[in-house]
C-alpha cells in the first residue's frame, strides 16, 4: 500500500513539512509495511519555498536584505533549480518579521525583494516565480520597483518616499533605461483573485489584517488608485481590475505592470510544477489539509485541488484540519477536525501534539475506509 501526505501549512503553527512528518509517523506505526510519500504543498503563500526545495536539483540560496521596515535587516532565502527561481515574498517583507513590534501599514515596503531578484539574475535565472502571501506591505510593488531601477517622481520631479504617503504624491513613473531584468520572465503565484482596487481590493480586504485603521485603509486605497492611474498614463497598462492584482498588498498588480508578469493560480501552478498529479495517481490514498477548512477552500485552495485530483483518479482522500466550518466532509472521504478531539485551547497551545492525537483517535475509521479498497493490503 502506498500513502501520500500533502499538507498545506497550518498558518503560524505547523508547516507543511512538519504536518507531513507527523501524519507519516502515525501512519507508518499503524500501517506497517506501507510506503509513505511526503510532498510539501502550498497555494502561493506559506510553504511556497518548501514545495520547490524538495525537487531534484533544487538548492536554497540565502542572503541578507531589507525587511518590511526601513532599517531592518533580515535573512531571506530563495530556491533555484536550473534557470528557474522561486521567491516566497514573506522571506523579505513578511509580517512575520514584525512579530512583537508595532505594525506600520503605511510604511511597510517590498524593497527587500529587489536584492533577491538581483541575486537570482546574477545566477543566470531566466524565470522568477513570486509566491504572494504573508506580506506586511500594501505598496503595490513600489519598493521592489524602486530597488530595480524605476523612478517615481512628485510634481516637482523629485523622488517620492517609499511609502503610502509617497504614493499619494506620485505624478510620474520613469522606467529604467537599461533594465537588468529585460530578458527575465516574471510570474506571480497567488491563491486569491482579488483586484487591486474597490470593495474586494487589497486595501479594504487585506490591509486591516496588517494593522491598518479605517482611516489608513482609505489612505491606502487612495494611494493605490493614484498608482494605478500613473501606471495607466505612463506605462500604458491598466491593472486596476486584473484578477489577483490585489494579492500581497497589490504586488500582483505591480508585477503585472512593471514586469509584465503572468498571474498564476497558486494551487494549479504548484501542483503542476511539482508533478503532484503523478504522485496521487501512484498512491492508494491521500492525506491533506490545513488550519481552517471553510467554503473559501473551494475556490483555488490546495487541499480542495488535491481532493479533486484524487477523486478523478479514484483514490481515497482524507482531510485533517484544526476546524471544519463547512458542516460537511465533501469532497473528502473523511474530515478529521483536530479541535473536536483535543479542544480549542489545547490545540492552539500544543498544535503538533493535538495533530497527532486527532489522527490516532480516527485511525480505525481510516483503516475501515481504506479496507474498502480491495487493491490495498492492510
N, C-alpha and C positions, 0 to 999 in steps of 0.2 A: 504494500500500500504506500502511495506517495501523497503527502500532505503539504500544502503550500500555505505559508503565513505571509501576508502582505498588508501590513497595517499602515494607516496614516498616523501621524503623531497625535498624542493626546495633549493638546496645547498647554504648554507650561508645566507639564508633569512627567509624561513619558514620551520619549522619542520613538519614531518608527522602528529604529533598530532595536531599542530596548523592549518594545512591545512584542516584536517578533521573537526575541530571545526568550522572554518569559513564556509566551504561548508555546514555543517549540519545546521548551524544557518540560512543561506539563504534559504535552502530547507524547513526547518520547518516553516518559515514565509510564504512561498509561496505555500506549500502543507500541510495545517493544517490537522491534523489527521494522517499524515504519520508517520510510525515508522522508525526512522533513526538509523542505527547501524554504529559506528565509529571503524575502525580497522587500527592500525598503520601498515605500510608496509615498506619494505626495500629490497635491493638486497644483502646486506652484509656490506655496509659501514655506512653512516649517517643514524641514526634512528634504528640501529640494536637492541639496548637495548630496545627501545620503543616497538618493536614487541613482546618481551617476558615479559616485565614488566606488560603487560595487561592480561597475562594468569592467571587463577585461581591458587592461592597458590604461586605465584611468589613474591619474595622480593628483594629489591635493597640493596646492601651492598657497603658502601663507605670506602675508606682508602686513606692515603697519600702515594705517591710513587714518584720515579724519573720521571721527564718529558722527552721530547725528547733530551734536552740538559743536559750535566753533571752539577750537582749543582742546577738544577731546581727541585723544589718540586711542585707537582700538586695533586689536589684531584680527585680521579678516582673512578668510580662505576662499579660494575658488577651485573648481575641478577642471582639469584639462585632459582631453582624450583625443589624440591625433591633432587635428586642426580645429577642434571644437572646444569652446569654453563655456562652463556653466557657473553663473554667479547668482547666489542667493542674496538678494539685496540687503536683507536684515543683518548680514555679516558686517556691513559698514554703517548703515543708517537705521538699524533696527531699534525698536522701542525697548528691546531687552537691555540695551546699553545704558538706559536711563533708570534702571531699577533702583528704587530708593532715592531718586533725585527728582526735582521738580520737572514736570513735562513742559516743553516750550514749543507748542504747536505752530507758533508764528515764525520761529527761528530755525527749527529742525530742518536739516538740509541733506540732499543726496550727493553733496560734493565729494564725499569719500569714495564713492563708486568710481570716480574718474581714475584714481590710482590703480584700481583693479583692472579697468579696461586697458589702460596703458601697459600694464604688466602683461596682460593677455596678448596685446598687439606685438610687444617685444618678443614674445614667444611664437610669433607667426600664426596666431589664431586667424581663421577665416570666417568663423561663425561664433557669435556670442549670444547665449541664451540667458535672459534675466528671469529668475524666479521671483515674482512680485508678491510680497506679503510681509507683514510684521514690521513695516516701516514706521518711524516716528514722524516722518515728514509729510507735508502736503504742498510741496513746492512745484509740482508739475514737471519735475525734471530739471528745474532751473540750476540747481547745484551741479549736477552731472554735466549739463551743457556748458556751464562756466568753466568747469575743470577740463573740458575737451575743446576749448577754444572759441566758443560762441561769446559774443559781446552783447550785453543787454544794457541799453542806454536810456537815460531820462530825457526830458525835454531840452536840457542844456548840453546833451551829448556826453554826459558823464556816466560812468558805470554805476548801476544801481546796487544797493545792498543785496546780498544773497539771503533774502528773507521774503516773507509775505508782504511786509511794508515796502520792500524794494519793488516787488511785482506791481504794487499799486501805482508806482511812479513810472512804470515801463512805457517807453514811447517808440523804441526801435530795437529790432533784433538784427544783428550782423553775424552771418555765419563765418567760420574761419576760412581764410583764403586758401590754405594748403592743409586740409584736414588729414590727420594721421589715420582716421578711420574710413577713408574714402572707399577702400576695397573690401571693407568688412560688412558682413551681413548681421543685422541685429534682430533679435526676436524677444518678444515679451510673453512670458508664460504666466497665465493667471487663472484662478478659479472663479472669478467674478466677471460679470458683463456690464457693470455699472458704467454709465458715461461720465465724462469729466464734470459736466455741469447739470444743474437742475435739481429737482426733488429727489432723484435717485443718484445724484452725483457724489463725487468724493467728499466735498466739504460737508454736506448735510448728513450723509450716511456714515462716513468713517472718521471725520476729524474729531467728533466728540469722544471717540474711543482713544484719541491721542491727547486728551486733556483740553480740548477747545471749549470755551464757554459759548453760549448762544451768540454773544457779540462777536467773538472771534470766528465762529462759523460763518457769519455774514461777511467778515473781512476776507476770509479765505476764499469764499465764493466769488466775491468781487475781484480779488486779485487774479483768480484763475480765469474769470471772464475776460479780464484785460489781457492776460497771457494768450488766451485763445484768439482774441481779436488781433493781437500783434502777429501771431503765427499765420493767421489768415491773410493779413495785409502784407507782411514782409516775406513769408516763406511760401505763400500761395497754397496753403493747406488748411482744410477745415477739420479739426479733430474734436470739436465740441460734442459731437454725438457718436463718436467711434465706440463700438462695443468693447468694453474692457479698458477704455481710456481713463476711467476713474480709479483703476486699480493702483494700490500703493501710493496714495496721495497724488494721483494724477500722473504718475511716472509712465503709465501705459500710454497716455496721450503724448507725453513728452518724447518718449522713444519713437512713436509713430511720426511725430512732427519733425524732430531734429535728425533722425537717422533712418527714416522710412521703415521702421521695424514692423514686422508682421506680428499681430497679436494672436497667440495660440491658446486654445482651450487647454487648461492645465492637465486634467486627468487624461484626456485623449492623447495629448502630445507625449506626456511622460510614459504612459502605458506603451505607446508605440515605440518610443526610443529605447526603453529597457526590455522590449520584446515580452511584455507581461502576458500577452495572449498565448504565446507558446508555452510558458510556464504553467498557465492554467490548463491548457489542453493536455499536458502530460501528467497532470495531477488527478487524484481521485476526489479530493475535496479541498476547499479554500477557506482560510480563516482571515477575516479582515475587520476593520472597524476604526473608530476614532472616538474622541471625547463625547461629543453630543451627536446623536442621530436624530435629525429632525427633517422637516419637509424641504429645507434648503438643500439637503443632500441629494435630492432627486434632480437637481439642476447643476450637473457638472462636477460633483464631488467624487473623489476616487473610490471610496467604498461602494457607492452605487454603480460606478462604471465597472468595477471588478465583479460585482454581483451579476450585472447584465452579461458580461463575457462568460462567466461561469454557467449561467443559465443557457446561453447559446451552445455551450459545449456539453450540456447535460451533467454538470458537476454539482455536488453538494456545496453549499456556501453558508458560512456562519459569520455573524456579526457580533463583535464584543465591543461594548461602549459603556461609558460612565452612566449615561442616561439616554433612554429611548423616549423621545417626545412625540412619536407618531402613533402610538397605541396600536401598532401593527408590527408583524415580523416581515412583511413583504419588503423587498423581493428575496429575502433570505429563507433558509430552512429553519433557522432559529436566531433569535437575538438575545444575547446574554447581557443583561443590564447590571453593571457592577454595583451600583448603589442599592439595588434591591436585595443583594446578598450581604453587603457589608455596611450599609448605611452611608449617608452623605458625609458625615463628619470624618468617619474612619477612612473612607475612600479618598477624601481630599488630603488628609494628613499622611496617609500611607498608601499612595497610589499603586506602587508596584505590588505590595502585599495583597491589596484588595483585588487587583487584576488577576493575580494567581489564584486567590481564594474563589473568585467568581467562576473561573474556568473549572476548577476542581469540583465545585458544587454542581456543575452541569455535565460532568464528564460522562455519566451514564446515559444521559439524554443524547449527548453527542454520539456515544457508542451505538445506541439504538438506531439513530438516524443513519449513521454510516453503514450499519449492518444490512440496511435495506437495499444497499447497492451490492448486487450479487458478485460483482467483479472484485470486490475488496476482500482481502484476507485479514481478519482482525486477530 
